Amino acid sequence: MIILGFDPGIAIVGFGVIKKEGNQVRPLQYGSIQTKAGLDTGIRLKQVYDAAKEIIATYQPEAVSIEKLYFNKNVTTAFTVGQARGVLMLAAVEAGLPVFEYTPLQVKQAIVGYGRAEKRQIQEMVKMYLNLKEIPKPDDVADALAIAICHAHSAKMTFLLNKGKTI
């Protein structure tokens, strides 16, 4: 199963593509989509959307996982992150892909086993879990890989709970 994880944002969108085979998970590609500050928000969202479509076309994932928006003290940031999530989800749905959403707490529990884990702990576990030489940068990239890994774990649980009927 190929899983694409997104950590949404307007300036930086982290993405991570992993392949799950049995109990093994390996990275296929990871990086970031970056837009320039000062551009019209609509243009930035189109850049995110177009880049997401290209990533989907290139890696042909079977599922897309994305971080759920949680309360942010900066309302303007929350709105733009929500808009970026929307265009990422649209790109996935247009490609016929199922979209799975995970809260930061769920991701931390899946990666570290503790819902209050620090960002550095998550990054180190992503590095170790995927056998990487270094922690992916910027931080959004490591977060996107963590979201994809979270889905790999959750998909297995869904499969087990449904007694092998569906993933």
DRENVEXFI-901492 format. One record per atom (N, C-alpha, C): residue number from 1; residue in three letters; x negated, y negated, z negated. Coordinates in Angstrom, 2 decimals. Last residue first. Layout:
residues N
- marti / lovex / xx / yy / zz
- NUM / ALA / X / Y / Z;
...
END
This chain:
residues 167
- marti / lovex / xx / yy / zz
- 167 / ILE / 9.63 / 2.62 / -4.17;
- 167 / ILE / 8.61 / 1.77 / -4.81;
- 167 / ILE / 9.10 / 0.35 / -4.74;
- 166 / THR / 11.79 / 5.41 / -4.88;
- 166 / THR / 11.41 / 4.19 / -4.17;
- 166 / THR / 10.27 / 3.51 / -4.89;
- 165 / LYS / 11.69 / 7.95 / -6.15;
- 165 / LYS / 12.62 / 7.70 / -5.05;
- 165 / LYS / 12.21 / 6.48 / -4.22;
- 164 / GLY / 10.21 / 8.67 / -8.38;
- 164 / GLY / 9.61 / 8.85 / -7.07;
- 164 / GLY / 10.50 / 8.52 / -5.90;
- 163 / LYS / 11.80 / 7.97 / -10.57;
- 163 / LYS / 11.46 / 9.37 / -10.31;
- 163 / LYS / 11.01 / 9.60 / -8.88;
- 162 / ASN / 11.96 / 5.38 / -11.24;
- 162 / ASN / 12.95 / 5.85 / -10.27;
- 162 / ASN / 12.69 / 7.29 / -9.84;
- 161 / LEU / 9.73 / 5.14 / -12.83;
- 161 / LEU / 11.05 / 5.00 / -13.45;
- 161 / LEU / 12.16 / 5.49 / -12.53;
- 160 / LEU / 7.69 / 5.41 / -10.91;
- 160 / LEU / 7.85 / 6.41 / -11.97;
- 160 / LEU / 9.25 / 6.36 / -12.60;
- 159 / PHE / 8.13 / 3.06 / -9.40;
- 159 / PHE / 8.15 / 4.37 / -8.76;
- 159 / PHE / 8.41 / 5.47 / -9.79;
- 158 / THR / 7.70 / 1.15 / -11.35;
- 158 / THR / 9.02 / 1.23 / -10.70;
- 158 / THR / 9.19 / 2.60 / -10.05;
- 157 / MET / 4.99 / 1.64 / -11.86;
- 157 / MET / 5.98 / 1.85 / -12.91;
- 157 / MET / 7.37 / 1.98 / -12.32;
- 156 / LYS / 3.88 / 0.91 / -9.40;
- 156 / LYS / 3.71 / 2.28 / -9.89;
- 156 / LYS / 4.75 / 2.59 / -10.96;
- 155 / ALA / 4.53 / -1.77 / -9.36;
- 155 / ALA / 5.09 / -0.90 / -8.32;
- 155 / ALA / 4.99 / 0.55 / -8.75;
- 154 / SER / 2.95 / -2.70 / -11.48;
- 154 / SER / 4.41 / -2.71 / -11.60;
- 154 / SER / 5.08 / -1.81 / -10.57;
- 153 / HIS / 0.35 / -2.45 / -10.43;
- 153 / HIS / 0.74 / -1.73 / -11.65;
- 153 / HIS / 2.25 / -1.62 / -11.77;
- 152 / ALA / 0.61 / -4.13 / -8.23;
- 152 / ALA / 0.16 / -2.75 / -8.02;
- 152 / ALA / 0.53 / -1.90 / -9.24;
- 151 / HIS / 1.26 / -6.54 / -9.48;
- 151 / HIS / 2.27 / -5.84 / -8.68;
- 151 / HIS / 1.88 / -4.38 / -8.44;
- 150 / CYS / -1.21 / -7.06 / -10.68;
- 150 / CYS / -0.01 / -6.91 / -11.52;
- 150 / CYS / 1.07 / -6.17 / -10.74;
- 149 / ILE / -2.72 / -7.46 / -8.39;
- 149 / ILE / -3.00 / -6.28 / -9.23;
- 149 / ILE / -1.80 / -6.01 / -10.14;
- 148 / ALA / -1.62 / -9.92 / -7.58;
- 148 / ALA / -1.52 / -8.74 / -6.70;
- 148 / ALA / -1.74 / -7.45 / -7.50;
- 147 / ILE / -2.37 / -11.48 / -9.76;
- 147 / ILE / -0.94 / -11.33 / -9.45;
- 147 / ILE / -0.72 / -10.11 / -8.55;
- 146 / ALA / -5.15 / -11.37 / -9.52;
- 146 / ALA / -4.51 / -10.83 / -10.72;
- 146 / ALA / -3.03 / -10.58 / -10.47;
- 145 / LEU / -5.46 / -12.75 / -7.11;
- 145 / LEU / -5.83 / -11.33 / -7.18;
- 145 / LEU / -5.19 / -10.67 / -8.39;
- 144 / ALA / -4.63 / -15.27 / -8.04;
- 144 / ALA / -3.88 / -14.59 / -6.98;
- 144 / ALA / -4.19 / -13.10 / -6.94;
- 143 / ASP / -6.67 / -15.83 / -9.90;
- 143 / ASP / -5.28 / -15.71 / -10.35;
- 143 / ASP / -4.43 / -14.96 / -9.31;
- 142 / ALA / -8.86 / -16.05 / -8.22;
- 142 / ALA / -8.85 / -14.97 / -9.22;
- 142 / ALA / -7.42 / -14.75 / -9.73;
- 141 / VAL / -7.94 / -18.37 / -6.92;
- 141 / VAL / -8.18 / -17.14 / -6.16;
- 141 / VAL / -8.16 / -15.94 / -7.10;
- 140 / ASP / -7.87 / -20.35 / -8.82;
- 140 / ASP / -6.61 / -19.95 / -8.20;
- 140 / ASP / -6.75 / -18.63 / -7.43;
- 139 / ASP / -10.53 / -20.96 / -9.39;
- 139 / ASP / -9.77 / -20.13 / -10.33;
- 139 / ASP / -8.47 / -19.59 / -9.72;
- 138 / PRO / -12.12 / -20.87 / -6.09;
- 138 / PRO / -11.73 / -21.47 / -7.36;
- 138 / PRO / -10.86 / -20.53 / -8.19;
- 137 / LYS / -13.87 / -17.83 / -6.85;
- 137 / LYS / -13.66 / -19.25 / -7.08;
- 137 / LYS / -12.90 / -19.83 / -5.91;
- 136 / PRO / -14.15 / -14.64 / -8.43;
- 136 / PRO / -13.76 / -15.47 / -7.27;
- 136 / PRO / -13.47 / -16.91 / -7.69;
- 135 / ILE / -16.96 / -13.64 / -10.21;
- 135 / ILE / -15.58 / -14.07 / -10.33;
- 135 / ILE / -15.24 / -14.95 / -9.13;
- 134 / GLU / -19.05 / -11.23 / -8.48;
- 134 / GLU / -18.82 / -12.43 / -9.27;
- 134 / GLU / -17.33 / -12.77 / -9.30;
- 133 / LYS / -18.90 / -8.72 / -7.41;
- 133 / LYS / -20.19 / -9.16 / -7.94;
- 133 / LYS / -20.04 / -10.40 / -8.82;
- 132 / LEU / -16.15 / -6.54 / -8.20;
- 132 / LEU / -16.71 / -7.70 / -7.51;
- 132 / LEU / -18.02 / -8.11 / -8.17;
- 131 / ASN / -14.32 / -4.45 / -8.86;
- 131 / ASN / -15.75 / -4.19 / -8.64;
- 131 / ASN / -16.41 / -5.29 / -7.81;
- 130 / LEU / -11.80 / -4.92 / -9.65;
- 130 / LEU / -12.02 / -4.85 / -8.20;
- 130 / LEU / -13.49 / -4.63 / -7.83;
- 129 / TYR / -12.14 / -4.95 / -12.42;
- 129 / TYR / -11.15 / -4.06 / -11.82;
- 129 / TYR / -11.38 / -3.85 / -10.33;
- 128 / MET / -14.04 / -7.01 / -12.80;
- 128 / MET / -14.35 / -5.62 / -13.14;
- 128 / MET / -13.43 / -4.64 / -12.40;
- 127 / LYS / -12.62 / -9.27 / -11.89;
- 127 / LYS / -13.95 / -8.95 / -11.37;
- 127 / LYS / -14.28 / -7.48 / -11.59;
- 126 / VAL / -10.40 / -9.09 / -13.56;
- 126 / VAL / -10.22 / -9.02 / -12.11;
- 126 / VAL / -11.54 / -8.63 / -11.46;
- 125 / MET / -11.66 / -9.48 / -16.04;
- 125 / MET / -11.00 / -8.21 / -15.76;
- 125 / MET / -10.74 / -8.02 / -14.26;
- 124 / GLU / -12.56 / -12.11 / -15.77;
- 124 / GLU / -13.54 / -11.03 / -15.97;
- 124 / GLU / -12.92 / -9.67 / -15.65;
- 123 / GLN / -10.09 / -13.45 / -15.55;
- 123 / GLN / -11.08 / -13.51 / -14.47;
- 123 / GLN / -12.09 / -12.37 / -14.57;
- 122 / ILE / -8.99 / -12.93 / -18.04;
- 122 / ILE / -8.31 / -12.45 / -16.84;
- 122 / ILE / -9.30 / -12.40 / -15.68;
- 121 / GLN / -10.81 / -14.30 / -19.68;
- 121 / GLN / -10.61 / -12.85 / -19.84;
- 121 / GLN / -9.97 / -12.24 / -18.59;
- 120 / ARG / -10.41 / -16.94 / -18.83;
- 120 / ARG / -11.71 / -16.30 / -18.60;
- 120 / ARG / -11.61 / -14.77 / -18.73;
- 119 / LYS / -7.80 / -17.48 / -19.78;
- 119 / LYS / -8.07 / -17.45 / -18.34;
- 119 / LYS / -9.38 / -16.71 / -18.04;
- 118 / GLU / -6.87 / -15.33 / -22.54;
- 118 / GLU / -7.45 / -16.56 / -21.99;
- 118 / GLU / -7.75 / -16.36 / -20.51;
- 117 / ALA / -3.76 / -13.72 / -23.34;
- 117 / ALA / -5.16 / -13.68 / -22.92;
- 117 / ALA / -5.60 / -15.03 / -22.35;
- 116 / ARG / -1.30 / -13.16 / -24.30;
- 116 / ARG / -1.87 / -14.47 / -24.64;
- 116 / ARG / -3.36 / -14.55 / -24.27;
- 115 / GLY / -0.61 / -10.55 / -23.65;
- 115 / GLY / 0.08 / -11.65 / -23.02;
- 115 / GLY / -0.44 / -13.04 / -23.31;
- 114 / TYR / -2.77 / -8.00 / -22.91;
- 114 / TYR / -2.42 / -8.95 / -23.97;
- 114 / TYR / -1.85 / -10.20 / -23.31;
- 113 / GLY / -3.79 / -6.59 / -20.90;
- 113 / GLY / -3.08 / -5.82 / -21.93;
- 113 / GLY / -2.63 / -6.69 / -23.08;
- 112 / VAL / -4.96 / -7.68 / -18.70;
- 112 / VAL / -5.76 / -7.63 / -19.92;
- 112 / VAL / -5.11 / -6.76 / -20.99;
- 111 / ILE / -3.08 / -7.22 / -16.61;
- 111 / ILE / -4.52 / -7.26 / -16.35;
- 111 / ILE / -5.34 / -7.02 / -17.61;
- 110 / ALA / -0.50 / -7.17 / -17.68;
- 110 / ALA / -0.89 / -6.15 / -16.70;
- 110 / ALA / -2.41 / -6.08 / -16.55;
- 109 / GLN / -0.48 / -9.45 / -19.31;
- 109 / GLN / -0.27 / -8.12 / -19.91;
- 109 / GLN / -0.75 / -7.02 / -18.97;
- 108 / LYS / -0.82 / -11.44 / -17.36;
- 108 / LYS / -1.82 / -11.26 / -18.42;
- 108 / LYS / -1.70 / -9.88 / -19.05;
- 107 / VAL / 1.56 / -11.11 / -15.91;
- 107 / VAL / 0.27 / -10.92 / -15.25;
- 107 / VAL / -0.81 / -10.66 / -16.30;
- 106 / GLN / 3.50 / -11.75 / -17.83;
- 106 / GLN / 3.48 / -10.41 / -17.22;
- 106 / GLN / 2.13 / -10.11 / -16.58;
- 105 / LEU / 2.80 / -14.46 / -18.30;
- 105 / LEU / 2.76 / -13.48 / -19.38;
- 105 / LEU / 2.69 / -12.05 / -18.83;
- 104 / PRO / 3.35 / -15.69 / -15.82;
- 104 / PRO / 1.97 / -15.61 / -16.30;
- 104 / PRO / 1.80 / -14.58 / -17.42;
- 103 / THR / 5.76 / -13.58 / -14.12;
- 103 / THR / 5.42 / -14.69 / -15.00;
- 103 / THR / 3.94 / -14.58 / -15.39;
- 102 / TYR / 6.25 / -12.71 / -10.74;
- 102 / TYR / 5.74 / -12.34 / -12.06;
- 102 / TYR / 5.39 / -13.59 / -12.85;
- 101 / GLU / 8.19 / -11.50 / -8.05;
- 101 / GLU / 7.75 / -12.63 / -8.85;
- 101 / GLU / 7.35 / -12.15 / -10.25;
- 100 / PHE / 7.96 / -10.25 / -4.81;
- 100 / PHE / 8.07 / -9.92 / -6.22;
- 100 / PHE / 7.47 / -11.06 / -7.02;
- 99 / VAL / 9.50 / -9.82 / -1.72;
- 99 / VAL / 8.75 / -10.74 / -2.57;
- 99 / VAL / 9.03 / -10.38 / -4.03;
- 98 / PRO / 9.21 / -7.81 / 1.21;
- 98 / PRO / 9.81 / -8.04 / -0.10;
- 98 / PRO / 8.89 / -8.94 / -0.93;
- 97 / LEU / 9.12 / -9.12 / 4.56;
- 97 / LEU / 8.45 / -8.54 / 3.39;
- 97 / LEU / 9.22 / -8.79 / 2.10;
- 96 / GLY / 9.76 / -10.24 / 6.99;
- 96 / GLY / 10.47 / -9.03 / 6.57;
- 96 / GLY / 9.88 / -8.36 / 5.35;
- 95 / ALA / 8.73 / -12.63 / 7.59;
- 95 / ALA / 7.97 / -11.48 / 8.09;
- 95 / ALA / 8.62 / -10.16 / 7.68;
- 94 / GLU / 10.43 / -14.24 / 6.17;
- 94 / GLU / 10.51 / -14.28 / 7.64;
- 94 / GLU / 9.78 / -13.10 / 8.27;
- 93 / VAL / 9.42 / -13.71 / 3.63;
- 93 / VAL / 10.75 / -13.21 / 3.99;
- 93 / VAL / 10.94 / -13.22 / 5.51;
- 92 / ALA / 6.92 / -15.07 / 3.77;
- 92 / ALA / 7.01 / -13.64 / 3.49;
- 92 / ALA / 8.33 / -13.06 / 3.97;
- 91 / ALA / 7.68 / -17.73 / 4.26;
- 91 / ALA / 6.77 / -17.05 / 5.19;
- 91 / ALA / 6.85 / -15.53 / 5.01;
- 90 / LEU / 9.23 / -18.16 / 1.93;
- 90 / LEU / 9.85 / -18.21 / 3.25;
- 90 / LEU / 8.98 / -17.47 / 4.28;
- 89 / MET / 7.25 / -18.10 / -0.04;
- 89 / MET / 8.30 / -17.08 / -0.04;
- 89 / MET / 8.99 / -17.02 / 1.32;
- 88 / LEU / 5.86 / -20.41 / 0.70;
- 88 / LEU / 5.17 / -19.11 / 0.67;
- 88 / LEU / 6.18 / -17.97 / 0.73;
- 87 / VAL / 7.80 / -22.35 / 0.36;
- 87 / VAL / 7.31 / -22.10 / 1.72;
- 87 / VAL / 6.53 / -20.78 / 1.78;
- 86 / GLY / 8.23 / -22.08 / -2.47;
- 86 / GLY / 9.31 / -21.91 / -1.50;
- 86 / GLY / 8.79 / -21.61 / -0.11;
- 85 / ARG / 5.78 / -22.77 / -3.57;
- 85 / ARG / 6.30 / -21.41 / -3.76;
- 85 / ARG / 7.37 / -21.11 / -2.71;
- 84 / ALA / 5.81 / -25.47 / -2.85;
- 84 / ALA / 4.80 / -24.59 / -2.26;
- 84 / ALA / 5.24 / -23.12 / -2.40;
- 83 / GLN / 7.89 / -26.34 / -4.51;
- 83 / GLN / 8.03 / -26.45 / -3.06;
- 83 / GLN / 7.04 / -25.54 / -2.35;
- 82 / GLY / 6.73 / -25.85 / -7.01;
- 82 / GLY / 7.96 / -25.16 / -6.62;
- 82 / GLY / 8.20 / -25.22 / -5.12;
- 81 / VAL / 4.67 / -27.69 / -6.89;
- 81 / VAL / 4.33 / -26.26 / -6.96;
- 81 / VAL / 5.54 / -25.43 / -6.56;
- 80 / THR / 6.21 / -30.02 / -6.89;
- 80 / THR / 5.41 / -29.69 / -5.71;
- 80 / THR / 4.96 / -28.24 / -5.72;
- 79 / PHE / 7.46 / -29.81 / -9.45;
- 79 / PHE / 8.25 / -29.89 / -8.21;
- 79 / PHE / 7.42 / -29.48 / -7.00;
- 78 / ALA / 5.26 / -29.81 / -11.19;
- 78 / ALA / 6.18 / -28.67 / -11.16;
- 78 / ALA / 7.00 / -28.67 / -9.88;
- 77 / THR / 4.22 / -32.36 / -10.72;
- 77 / THR / 3.43 / -31.17 / -10.37;
- 77 / THR / 4.34 / -29.95 / -10.26;
- 76 / THR / 6.32 / -33.86 / -11.81;
- 76 / THR / 5.94 / -34.03 / -10.40;
- 76 / THR / 5.16 / -32.82 / -9.92;
- 75 / VAL / 6.28 / -33.08 / -14.50;
- 75 / VAL / 7.43 / -32.74 / -13.67;
- 75 / VAL / 7.09 / -32.85 / -12.19;
- 74 / ASN / 4.11 / -31.80 / -16.57;
- 74 / ASN / 4.08 / -32.78 / -15.50;
- 74 / ASN / 5.16 / -32.39 / -14.48;
- 73 / LYS / 4.58 / -29.56 / -18.12;
- 73 / LYS / 4.84 / -30.88 / -18.71;
- 73 / LYS / 4.87 / -31.98 / -17.65;
- 72 / ASN / 6.32 / -26.85 / -16.81;
- 72 / ASN / 5.11 / -27.65 / -16.74;
- 72 / ASN / 5.44 / -29.03 / -17.29;
- 71 / PHE / 7.56 / -23.61 / -17.09;
- 71 / PHE / 7.70 / -25.01 / -17.47;
- 71 / PHE / 6.34 / -25.71 / -17.47;
- 70 / TYR / 6.61 / -21.65 / -14.22;
- 70 / TYR / 6.98 / -21.78 / -15.62;
- 70 / TYR / 6.98 / -23.27 / -15.96;
- 69 / LEU / 7.25 / -19.81 / -11.39;
- 69 / LEU / 7.02 / -21.15 / -11.93;
- 69 / LEU / 7.47 / -21.17 / -13.38;
- 68 / LYS / 5.64 / -16.72 / -10.88;
- 68 / LYS / 6.86 / -17.47 / -11.17;
- 68 / LYS / 6.48 / -18.82 / -11.74;
- 67 / GLU / 3.34 / -15.88 / -8.35;
- 67 / GLU / 3.55 / -16.29 / -9.73;
- 67 / GLU / 4.84 / -17.08 / -9.86;
- 66 / ILE / 4.05 / -13.13 / -6.20;
- 66 / ILE / 3.81 / -14.56 / -6.40;
- 66 / ILE / 4.09 / -14.91 / -7.86;
- 65 / SER / 3.43 / -10.66 / -3.78;
- 65 / SER / 3.68 / -10.99 / -5.18;
- 65 / SER / 3.27 / -12.44 / -5.40;
- 64 / VAL / 4.65 / -8.84 / -1.11;
- 64 / VAL / 4.06 / -10.11 / -1.52;
- 64 / VAL / 4.43 / -10.34 / -2.98;
- 63 / ALA / 3.98 / -5.83 / 0.70;
- 63 / ALA / 4.67 / -6.55 / -0.37;
- 63 / ALA / 3.91 / -7.84 / -0.66;
- 62 / GLU / 2.50 / -4.97 / 2.73;
- 62 / GLU / 3.80 / -4.32 / 2.59;
- 62 / GLU / 4.64 / -5.00 / 1.52;
- 61 / PRO / 0.57 / -7.12 / 4.94;
- 61 / PRO / 0.91 / -6.53 / 3.64;
- 61 / PRO / 2.29 / -5.87 / 3.67;
- 60 / GLN / -1.12 / -7.82 / 7.29;
- 60 / GLN / 0.07 / -6.99 / 7.34;
- 60 / GLN / 0.39 / -6.32 / 5.99;
- 59 / TYR / -3.29 / -9.49 / 7.77;
- 59 / TYR / -3.47 / -8.37 / 6.84;
- 59 / TYR / -2.27 / -7.44 / 6.73;
- 58 / THR / -2.39 / -11.36 / 9.77;
- 58 / THR / -3.73 / -10.74 / 9.83;
- 58 / THR / -3.81 / -9.46 / 9.00;
- 57 / ALA / 0.15 / -12.21 / 9.00;
- 57 / ALA / -0.04 / -11.58 / 10.31;
- 57 / ALA / -1.36 / -10.82 / 10.39;
- 56 / ILE / -0.47 / -13.32 / 6.49;
- 56 / ILE / 0.46 / -12.20 / 6.59;
- 56 / ILE / 0.27 / -11.46 / 7.91;
- 55 / ILE / -2.14 / -15.42 / 7.29;
- 55 / ILE / -2.65 / -14.38 / 6.38;
- 55 / ILE / -1.78 / -13.14 / 6.48;
- 54 / GLU / -0.31 / -16.91 / 8.83;
- 54 / GLU / -1.51 / -16.35 / 9.45;
- 54 / GLU / -2.11 / -15.22 / 8.59;
- 53 / LYS / 1.55 / -17.70 / 6.90;
- 53 / LYS / 1.99 / -16.87 / 8.03;
- 53 / LYS / 0.79 / -16.19 / 8.70;
- 52 / ALA / -0.13 / -19.31 / 5.33;
- 52 / ALA / 0.46 / -18.08 / 4.76;
- 52 / ALA / 0.92 / -17.14 / 5.87;
- 51 / ALA / -0.63 / -21.40 / 7.12;
- 51 / ALA / -1.74 / -20.56 / 6.66;
- 51 / ALA / -1.22 / -19.24 / 6.08;
- 50 / ASP / 1.97 / -22.47 / 7.35;
- 50 / ASP / 1.27 / -21.94 / 8.53;
- 50 / ASP / 0.12 / -21.01 / 8.13;
- 49 / TYR / 2.42 / -23.26 / 4.63;
- 49 / TYR / 3.30 / -22.31 / 5.32;
- 49 / TYR / 2.58 / -21.66 / 6.50;
- 48 / VAL / 0.41 / -25.18 / 4.26;
- 48 / VAL / 0.48 / -23.99 / 3.39;
- 48 / VAL / 1.28 / -22.90 / 4.09;
- 47 / GLN / 1.16 / -27.03 / 6.23;
- 47 / GLN / -0.17 / -26.41 / 6.28;
- 47 / GLN / -0.20 / -25.13 / 5.44;
- 46 / LYS / 3.67 / -27.76 / 5.26;
- 46 / LYS / 3.57 / -27.08 / 6.56;
- 46 / LYS / 2.22 / -26.40 / 6.71;
- 45 / LEU / 2.87 / -29.07 / 2.94;
- 45 / LEU / 3.68 / -27.85 / 2.84;
- 45 / LEU / 3.65 / -27.07 / 4.15;
- 44 / ARG / 1.53 / -31.27 / 4.04;
- 44 / ARG / 0.79 / -30.31 / 3.21;
- 44 / ARG / 1.56 / -28.99 / 3.10;
- 43 / ILE / 3.68 / -32.53 / 5.30;
- 43 / ILE / 2.55 / -32.04 / 6.11;
- 43 / ILE / 1.77 / -31.00 / 5.32;
- 42 / GLY / 5.22 / -33.22 / 3.05;
- 42 / GLY / 5.76 / -32.35 / 4.10;
- 42 / GLY / 4.67 / -31.75 / 4.97;
- 41 / THR / 3.53 / -35.02 / 1.69;
- 41 / THR / 3.85 / -33.71 / 1.11;
- 41 / THR / 4.39 / -32.74 / 2.15;
- 40 / ASP / 1.00 / -36.66 / 3.52;
- 40 / ASP / 2.41 / -36.54 / 3.21;
- 40 / ASP / 2.70 / -35.12 / 2.70;
- 39 / LEU / -2.25 / -36.81 / 1.98;
- 39 / LEU / -1.37 / -36.48 / 3.11;
- 39 / LEU / 0.06 / -36.43 / 2.62;
- 38 / GLY / -3.41 / -37.12 / -0.47;
- 38 / GLY / -3.13 / -38.32 / 0.29;
- 38 / GLY / -2.27 / -38.06 / 1.52;
- 37 / ALA / -5.52 / -34.25 / -0.44;
- 37 / ALA / -4.75 / -35.24 / -1.18;
- 37 / ALA / -4.53 / -36.46 / -0.29;
- 36 / LYS / -5.36 / -31.56 / 1.83;
- 36 / LYS / -6.01 / -32.80 / 1.41;
- 36 / LYS / -5.04 / -33.72 / 0.69;
- 35 / THR / -5.21 / -28.12 / 0.88;
- 35 / THR / -4.68 / -29.27 / 1.61;
- 35 / THR / -5.29 / -30.54 / 1.02;
- 34 / GLN / -6.29 / -24.77 / 1.23;
- 34 / GLN / -6.45 / -26.08 / 0.61;
- 34 / GLN / -5.90 / -27.18 / 1.50;
- 33 / ILE / -6.07 / -21.55 / 0.31;
- 33 / ILE / -5.52 / -22.47 / 1.29;
- 33 / ILE / -5.62 / -23.83 / 0.62;
- 32 / SER / -8.67 / -19.22 / -0.49;
- 32 / SER / -7.70 / -20.26 / -0.83;
- 32 / SER / -7.27 / -21.02 / 0.41;
- 31 / GLY / -9.20 / -15.70 / -0.99;
- 31 / GLY / -9.66 / -17.05 / -0.72;
- 31 / GLY / -8.60 / -18.06 / -1.11;
- 30 / TYR / -9.82 / -12.33 / 0.07;
- 30 / TYR / -9.30 / -13.31 / -0.89;
- 30 / TYR / -9.91 / -14.66 / -0.58;
- 29 / GLN / -9.34 / -8.98 / 1.15;
- 29 / GLN / -9.73 / -10.36 / 1.42;
- 29 / GLN / -9.16 / -11.24 / 0.32;
- 28 / LEU / -9.25 / -6.49 / -0.04;
- 28 / LEU / -9.44 / -6.56 / 1.41;
- 28 / LEU / -9.92 / -7.96 / 1.80;
- 27 / PRO / -10.26 / -4.81 / -3.01;
- 27 / PRO / -9.93 / -6.06 / -2.32;
- 27 / PRO / -10.17 / -5.93 / -0.82;
- 26 / ARG / -8.61 / -1.84 / -4.19;
- 26 / ARG / -9.80 / -2.54 / -3.70;
- 26 / ARG / -9.40 / -3.81 / -2.97;
- 25 / VAL / -7.71 / 0.59 / -6.47;
- 25 / VAL / -7.34 / -0.70 / -5.90;
- 25 / VAL / -8.63 / -1.38 / -5.44;
- 24 / GLN / -6.66 / 3.90 / -7.10;
- 24 / GLN / -7.72 / 2.98 / -6.70;
- 24 / GLN / -7.13 / 1.70 / -6.10;
- 23 / ASN / -4.77 / 5.78 / -7.46;
- 23 / ASN / -5.09 / 4.94 / -8.62;
- 23 / ASN / -6.15 / 3.90 / -8.31;
- 22 / GLY / -3.56 / 5.58 / -4.23;
- 22 / GLY / -3.56 / 6.38 / -5.46;
- 22 / GLY / -3.76 / 5.47 / -6.65;
- 21 / GLU / -4.58 / 2.63 / -3.14;
- 21 / GLU / -4.53 / 4.01 / -2.67;
- 21 / GLU / -4.65 / 4.91 / -3.89;
- 20 / LYS / -3.96 / -0.62 / -2.39;
- 20 / LYS / -3.79 / 0.37 / -3.45;
- 20 / LYS / -3.66 / 1.74 / -2.80;
- 19 / LYS / -5.68 / -3.44 / -1.49;
- 19 / LYS / -5.13 / -2.18 / -0.99;
- 19 / LYS / -5.12 / -1.20 / -2.14;
- 18 / ILE / -5.02 / -6.99 / -1.54;
- 18 / ILE / -5.62 / -5.76 / -2.08;
- 18 / ILE / -4.97 / -4.55 / -1.43;
- 17 / VAL / -5.62 / -10.30 / -1.13;
- 17 / VAL / -5.06 / -9.14 / -0.45;
- 17 / VAL / -5.79 / -7.91 / -0.99;
- 16 / GLY / -4.85 / -13.38 / -2.51;
- 16 / GLY / -5.65 / -12.18 / -2.64;
- 16 / GLY / -4.92 / -11.02 / -1.99;
- 15 / PHE / -5.05 / -16.92 / -2.71;
- 15 / PHE / -4.45 / -15.71 / -2.17;
- 15 / PHE / -5.42 / -14.56 / -2.35;
- 14 / GLY / -4.14 / -20.08 / -4.11;
- 14 / GLY / -5.02 / -18.91 / -4.11;
- 14 / GLY / -4.30 / -17.75 / -3.46;
- 13 / VAL / -3.82 / -23.19 / -2.88;
- 13 / VAL / -3.06 / -21.95 / -3.03;
- 13 / VAL / -4.09 / -20.83 / -3.02;
- 12 / ILE / -4.23 / -26.50 / -3.81;
- 12 / ILE / -4.91 / -25.21 / -3.62;
- 12 / ILE / -3.91 / -24.08 / -3.86;
- 11 / ALA / -2.29 / -28.50 / -3.67;
- 11 / ALA / -3.68 / -28.80 / -3.28;
- 11 / ALA / -4.43 / -27.52 / -2.96;
- 10 / ILE / -0.01 / -27.10 / -4.43;
- 10 / ILE / 0.05 / -27.96 / -3.26;
- 10 / ILE / -1.35 / -28.30 / -2.77;
- 9 / GLY / 0.38 / -23.60 / -5.22;
- 9 / GLY / 0.00 / -24.96 / -5.56;
- 9 / GLY / 0.13 / -25.80 / -4.30;
- 8 / PRO / 0.58 / -20.15 / -6.30;
- 8 / PRO / 1.02 / -21.32 / -5.55;
- 8 / PRO / 0.52 / -22.64 / -6.11;
- 7 / ASP / -1.10 / -17.45 / -5.71;
- 7 / ASP / -1.02 / -18.37 / -6.85;
- 7 / ASP / -0.68 / -19.73 / -6.23;
- 6 / PHE / -0.10 / -14.39 / -4.27;
- 6 / PHE / -0.24 / -15.83 / -4.12;
- 6 / PHE / -0.18 / -16.50 / -5.49;
- 5 / GLY / -1.13 / -11.26 / -2.93;
- 5 / GLY / -0.78 / -12.07 / -4.10;
- 5 / GLY / -1.02 / -13.54 / -3.82;
- 4 / LEU / -0.19 / -8.58 / -1.04;
- 4 / LEU / -0.68 / -9.95 / -0.96;
- 4 / LEU / -0.20 / -10.70 / -2.18;
- 3 / ILE / -1.02 / -5.20 / -0.68;
- 3 / ILE / -0.28 / -6.20 / -1.46;
- 3 / ILE / -0.98 / -7.55 / -1.31;
- 2 / ILE / -0.62 / -2.16 / 0.89;
- 2 / ILE / -1.34 / -3.44 / 0.94;
- 2 / ILE / -0.45 / -4.49 / 0.29;
- 1 / MET / -0.85 / 1.18 / 0.00;
- 1 / MET / 0.00 / 0.00 / 0.00;
- 1 / MET / -0.89 / -1.24 / 0.00;
END
